[in-house]
C-alpha cells in the first residue's frame, strides 16, 4: 500500500469506502468512522503528503492532490467503491471524481461534506501570522482544545494546515464537467456558510441528495453516530443497487 492511502482492516468482500480528510487531517481522523462501519465497508483513508506518516513533501494544490490520489487508487478499484470527503476533502473528492469519470471509472456514490461549492471565492487566511491563522481555524472548531493548548504539537501541525488552506485559497474552478455519479451532500445545520451556499452544488452533478445534521462544521466528530448511520444507509443503498445491476 502506498503512503497516500491506509486501509484500516482488509475486507475484500465489502464495498470500499475511501475517505479524504479535512484541512490538517490525516488517515487517523477517520478511525472513529471505521469503528462504526467496519461491518459494512472496507474503510480506507487518505494520508495526504506531509501529514501523519506520509513523508512526501507537503502539497498545496487541490488539482495536484486529486491527480496523486487518482494514480494511487487506479489499481485498487476492483469492486464497488464510495468516495467521502469532509471540508477540504470534499473539494478533493469532487475533483477526483471528475478525473476518474474522464477515464471511465465511476464510483458507486460520492459523499461531499461541509464544503462550499467549487465556484466559491474563499477567504484568504494563509497571509496571517501563525497565531492569527491558528486562532481563526480554532474558532471554526477545526482544532481540538487539547491540541490548541499544546504549543509544540501546534508548531508541528501548523505547516500542514497552512499547505491545506493554501490549496483551498488557490483553487481555480476550471473543469466544469458535470459529475454522473450520484452525489450525497452532507452539512451541519449550524455551519452557516456551507448551509447558505449548499444549493450552489446542484449544477455540478446530475443527481444530488442533501442531508443535514445537528452540529457545526465538524459535526462528523461532535455527532459521529447520526453521521455514521447516514453513511451506513448510503453504503447499504449502493450495495443493493449493485445487486440489481448485476
C-alpha positions in Angstrom: 0.0 0.0 0.0 1.5 3.4 -0.9 2.0 6.2 1.6 -1.1 8.0 0.3 -3.8 5.5 1.4 -4.3 3.4 4.5 -6.8 0.6 4.9 -7.8 0.0 8.5 -8.7 -3.6 8.0 -8.7 -5.7 4.8 -12.2 -6.9 3.9 -12.2 -7.5 0.2 -15.8 -8.9 0.1 -17.2 -5.5 1.2 -17.8 -2.2 -0.5 -14.8 0.1 -0.4 -15.3 3.4 1.5 -12.4 5.8 0.6 -12.3 8.8 2.9 -10.4 12.1 2.4 -9.7 14.4 5.4 -10.4 18.0 6.3 -7.5 20.6 6.3 -4.8 19.4 8.7 -6.4 15.9 9.0 -4.9 12.5 8.1 -6.0 8.9 8.0 -6.4 8.5 11.8 -9.1 11.2 11.6 -11.4 8.5 10.3 -10.7 5.7 12.8 -13.9 6.5 14.7 -15.9 6.3 11.5 -14.2 3.0 10.7 -15.1 1.6 14.1 -18.8 2.4 13.3 -18.8 1.0 9.8 -16.4 -2.0 9.7 -19.2 -4.5 9.4 -20.5 -3.0 6.1 -17.4 -1.5 4.4 -13.7 -1.8 4.0 -12.6 1.7 5.1 -9.5 3.3 3.5 -8.4 6.8 4.4 -6.1 9.2 2.6 -2.8 10.1 4.3 -2.1 13.4 2.5 1.6 14.3 1.6 3.4 15.6 4.7 0.5 14.5 7.0 0.6 11.7 9.6 3.1 9.1 8.5 3.4 10.3 4.9 6.9 11.7 4.4 6.2 13.1 0.9 6.6 16.9 0.7 3.5 19.0 1.6 1.3 19.7 -1.4 -0.7 22.9 -1.7 -2.8 22.3 -4.8 -6.2 20.6 -4.9 -5.7 19.6 -8.5 -2.3 18.0 -7.8 -3.7 16.2 -4.8 -6.6 14.8 -6.9 -4.1 13.6 -9.5 -1.9 11.9 -6.9 -4.9 10.1 -5.4 -6.1 9.0 -8.8 -2.7 7.5 -9.5 -2.6 5.9 -6.1 -6.1 4.4 -6.4 -6.1 3.2 -10.0 -5.0 -0.4 -9.3 -7.1 -0.7 -6.1 -10.5 0.0 -7.6 -11.6 -3.6 -8.3 -15.1 -3.5 -6.8 -17.9 -1.0 -6.0 -16.4 2.0 -4.1 -17.7 5.1 -2.4 -15.7 8.3 -2.1 -16.2 10.5 1.0 -14.6 13.9 1.7 -15.1 16.3 4.6 -14.4 20.0 4.2 -11.3 20.4 2.1 -11.6 16.6 1.5 -15.0 17.3 -0.2 -13.4 19.5 -2.8 -10.6 16.9 -3.4 -13.3 14.2 -3.9 -15.2 16.4 -6.4 -12.0 16.9 -8.5 -11.0 13.2 -8.1 -14.5 12.1 -9.3 -14.2 14.3 -12.4 -10.7 12.8 -13.2 -11.9 9.2 -12.6 -15.1 9.7 -14.7 -13.0 11.0 -17.6 -11.2 7.6 -17.6 -14.5 5.7 -17.5 -14.2 4.8 -13.7 -17.4 5.5 -11.8 -17.8 5.4 -8.0 -21.0 3.8 -6.7 -21.6 7.0 -4.9 -19.8 10.2 -3.8 -20.4 11.9 -0.4 -19.3 15.6 -0.2 -19.5 17.1 3.3 -19.2 20.6 4.8 -17.6 22.4 1.9 -18.8 25.4 -0.1 -19.3 24.7 -3.9 -16.3 24.9 -6.2 -17.1 28.3 -7.7 -16.8 29.9 -4.2 -14.2 32.6 -3.7 -12.6 31.5 -0.5 -11.4 33.7 2.4 -7.7 34.3 2.4 -6.0 33.2 5.6 -2.5 32.0 4.9 -1.1 35.5 4.9 -1.9 35.8 8.6 0.6 35.3 11.3 0.7 31.8 12.8 -1.1 33.0 15.9 -4.0 34.7 14.0 -4.2 31.8 11.5 -4.5 29.2 14.2 -7.0 31.3 16.1 -9.2 31.6 13.1 -9.3 27.8 12.5 -9.8 27.2 16.2 -12.9 29.4 16.1 -14.4 27.2 13.4 -14.0 24.2 15.7 -11.3 22.7 13.4 -8.7 22.2 16.2 -9.3 20.1 19.3 -8.8 22.1 22.6 -6.1 19.7 23.8 -4.1 20.3 20.7 -4.5 24.1 20.9 -3.1 24.1 24.4 -0.1 22.0 23.4 2.3 24.5 21.7 4.9 22.0 20.4 2.2 20.0 18.8 0.6 23.1 17.2 4.0 24.1 15.8 4.2 20.6 14.3 0.7 20.7 12.7 0.7 24.4 11.5 2.7 23.8 8.3 0.3 21.1 7.1 -2.7 23.3 8.0 -1.2 26.2 6.0 -0.5 24.0 3.0 -4.1 22.8 3.0 -5.6 26.2 3.4 -3.3 27.4 0.6 -4.7 24.7 -1.6 -8.3 25.9 -0.8 -7.4 29.6 -1.4 -5.7 29.0 -4.8 -8.2 26.5 -6.2 -9.4 27.6 -9.7 -12.7 26.0 -10.9 -11.6 25.5 -14.5 -13.0 22.0 -15.1 -16.8 22.4 -15.1 -17.7 18.9 -16.3 -20.9 17.6 -14.6 -20.5 14.6 -12.3 -22.5 11.5 -13.4 -22.1 9.6 -10.2 -24.9 10.1 -7.6 -23.8 12.7 -5.1 -24.8 13.0 -1.4 -24.3 16.4 0.1 -23.9 16.4 3.9 -23.8 19.5 6.1 -24.1 20.5 9.8 -27.1 22.8 10.4 -25.0 25.3 12.4 -22.3 25.5 9.7 -23.7 28.8 8.4 -21.5 29.4 5.3 -21.9 25.8 4.0 -25.6 25.8 4.6 -26.2 29.1 2.9 -24.2 28.1 -0.2 -25.2 24.4 -0.4 -27.6 24.9 -3.4 -24.6 26.2 -5.4 -23.5 22.5 -5.7 -26.7 21.5 -7.6 -25.4 22.5 -11.0 -22.2 20.3 -10.8 -23.8 16.8 -10.6 -26.7 15.1 -12.3 -28.2 14.0 -9.0 -27.6 15.4 -5.6 -29.4 14.3 -2.4 -29.0 16.6 0.6 -28.8 15.5 4.3 -28.3 17.9 7.2 -27.2 17.0 10.7 -27.2 18.7 14.1 -23.9 20.4 14.8 -21.5 22.8 13.1 -18.6 22.4 10.6 -17.1 19.5 12.5 -20.4 17.6 13.0 -18.6 14.4 11.9 -16.8 14.4 15.2 -19.4 16.0 17.5 -22.3 14.0 16.1 -20.5 10.9 15.0 -23.3 8.4 15.5 -26.0 10.0 13.3 -23.4 10.8 10.7 -22.1 7.2 10.7 -25.7 5.9 10.5 -26.4 8.0 7.4 -23.1 6.7 5.8 -24.3 3.2 6.6 -27.5 3.9 4.7 -25.6 5.2 1.7 -23.3 2.1 1.7 -26.3 -0.3 2.0 -28.3 1.5 -0.7 -25.3 1.4 -3.1 -24.8 -2.3 -2.3 -28.5 -3.0 -3.2 -28.2 -1.0 -6.4 -25.1 -3.1 -7.4 -27.1 -6.3 -6.9 -29.9 -5.0 -9.0 -27.5 -4.0 -11.8 -25.9 -7.5 -11.8 
